[in-house]
Amino acid sequence: MSKSVDLSQEGIEVKKSCCYFCHQNCGVLAYVKDGNVLAIEGDPSYPTNEGGLCCRGNIALKHLDHPARVNYPLKRVGKRGEGQWEQISWDQALDEIAAKLAAIRDEFGAEAVATAGGTSRTDDWARRRFMNLFGSPNCFHNSHLCWIPTFMVETAIYGWCPFDLDLGASRCLVLWGQNPGASSMPEMHHIRGLQAKGLKVIVIDPRFTETAAKADMWLPLRPGSDLALALAWVNVIINEGLYDAEFVTEYCEGFGELADHVEQFTPEWAAPLTWLTPEQIRESAYMYATSKPGNIQWGVAIDQLGKSAGAAMHARALLRALTGNLDCPGSDLLTGPSQDSITDEEMEANDRLPEEQKAKQIGADKFKLVTWPGYGKIAELAKKHWGKAPTAEWMCEAHPPSVFNAILTGEPYPVKALLVSATNPVNSYGQSKMTLEALRKIDFMVTCEYWMTPTAALSDYVLPIAGALERPTITNSYGCADFLLCSQRAIQPMYERRNDYNFWRDLGMRMGQEEMWPWETVEDAYHYRIEPLGYGTESYDEFVELYRFHFPEREFYKYKRIGFGTPSGKIELYSSTLKDLGYPPLPEYVGPAENEADDPELAKEFPLVLTTGNGFMPFHHSEHFQIKELRFLRHEPRVEINPATAAELGIAEDDWVWIETRRGRIKQKASLTQGVAPRVIVTERGWWFPERSMTEPELGGCLESNTNVLTSVADEHCDPMSGTWANRGLLCKVYKVNGADAKEGK
Ligand code: SF4
């Protein structure tokens, strides 16, 4: 908090706001006078951050009134990407956008309009509600890379996905491709406290991360080989009798089939695939299975594997079931959706999307689990078991690369309009060159944003969106958990910024959806959602001021009372839901998206193994590159290379190097570190340069150091169940940048 502000002066109000710069939504106290935020600090009473804020959270006031913020609705007046804009009113923008969308629907069908979403700094249910009422099934996020496939696989196997965990009583925590030491300050703080009381921590990560440095065991596996490791752990736990026989007998189906199936996946089989020793695999499996109760924390690394992702999630899910580490004290909890409030899914109006439109969802014919075929089946089971379904926005998405391909090719049908909210697809979605071409070609694009991003720069309209201090928030983990953390807006939006809720509502009001948007403000909608909690408050703001949180009483061992939300009512080690969708009911081994065993010729040209997508401070995805205080901490992109490999390639610390895959090349600056194995290359994600020209062809240097140029969205590299694409375990080569290109900023 700024020490130069006198907070004892008269007329200061303290508002209970939150930070929006990553998914943690840390609690913030905002000191407000005359409609201005004078200072902020972490809220000591907030259960996750307990008063702390990381470097991103601490720059909230810089973000609030940064000179580069988009503050007024803008309409493109020159050629696409030329940077010629006219400032217009919201009414004009909304009238024109509504008219254009109606014309596209009349000519091409509602499915020709798609929406792209991003990080959770929006009310996604409002977006889905608008699209359902409009009639298009083509909503998508980057959720494929962010835990949603895990949610769906685990829900298929045990009827819900354990998002919440009872870490306090745990004896062993597995962090699988997760580095809270860099990505989640509150979580790491909590873990360190528990380690002091005896918690064991296993970190599975190709990098020696901040978290690995504090772990009891670090498994530096080959990027992309997670499936082999998970199968070998299942093998050890079954073959060496480490499973919970009573729990398995009573509550699981398919143990015999699983035991036979994993006989082949010994630690000796997995060792050359994972680059670990059989002893490391055995010892770590023992640690997890015998230090009970234990947790496997949710994380996203496995979701980003591409073609082996679904099987890896499946194998990892079996570990909890075999050890009985589910819904008991100290384990991973199956909370189900909130029973006490109106959930995100109940706000989405999914029943208003006609069946024939659901059937047109792009990608649903290829990737059935995270689209309407799989979601519909799982939602029906969940409604039967829990009385409510998981959120469709996130869990039931058009396949993003296939939508971009539809824009380019017109197959399976033309997509003519894209409504973009809280995302910058050029930098955040896979195979960026293809994504960029699609955005250059789209007929009509509207972007709701804080900044002029490379994506916004290609849009027809750019609309200014309110940030964290200017809007209220309900944090409930995308409708996957049963608690609510509520925050209020500190001030009304500055300039002509609006809450994204108002964008979807006001557009809906112009398109015949009036009766479905009874809540004039987002606070009205939130009040409707929390009223069933029974606190009796007159308004949402009053609830935040008086209570702020709602944690229902925790019930362990719910399965003893109600079973599991699967077709059999038990944990299905042999999954009937996956089988019904046409997928293997037990996890079968497939290699990483690109690997030396399946394609030795490719490995000769691209001998190194790439992993992308690591979160790193102080940025979040492709956000915050404008803020000079954060750029001071990290002003250029870095790639990690082992010193022995660098020496062989003639690369020194701080040299600019090219990193190349079959999809293209990017450049980043070399950081030599023993923290990665000699064949491993680790790039940073998200990079673009807002200080450069934001017009064509430069567009903020959006391809130059952008790791998504290297990733693959080819169907054969995608997970057959979820469609998640390959960010990790790809083959690459690295070489020094020479000549003029080696200059910084070129
Ligand atoms: S961890 Fe940092 S960026 Fe994330 S919500 Fe908390 S303060 Fe904000």
Residues whose N, C-alpha, C, O or C-beta is under 5 A from the ligand:
A	BS01	SF4	C19 Y20 F21 C22 Q24 N25 C26 L53 C54 R56 G57 M185
